Amino acid sequence: MTKPSSRPRNVYIGLVVVTVISLAVAGGAAHGLLTARVAATTATVLAFAKARFVVLDFMELRHAARVRSYFDAWLAVVCLGCAVLLLR
């Protein structure tokens, strides 16, 4: 019998940690350190990073090379566009 992988559990814990960090950044915990635009952009980039982990690990696209490359390209373009719109 094979041992079950602990990767999904580790990814889930990482997603929870990143969620707490993005809430702290966007929620005002970094009020004196970041401007509102930078905080919103940081939270948005973290959300896109979380989306990538969800798609790769929980939708099991990690081993589908062609679909993964299309998704990564799409995600990079949309994330960059959102970051530019938030920072201008």
Secondary structure, DSSP 8 states (H G I E B T S, - for coil): -----SHHHHHHHHHHHHHHHHHHHHTTTTTTTS-HHHHHHHHHHHHHHHHHHIIIIIS--TT-HHHHHHHHHHHHHHHHHHHHHHH-
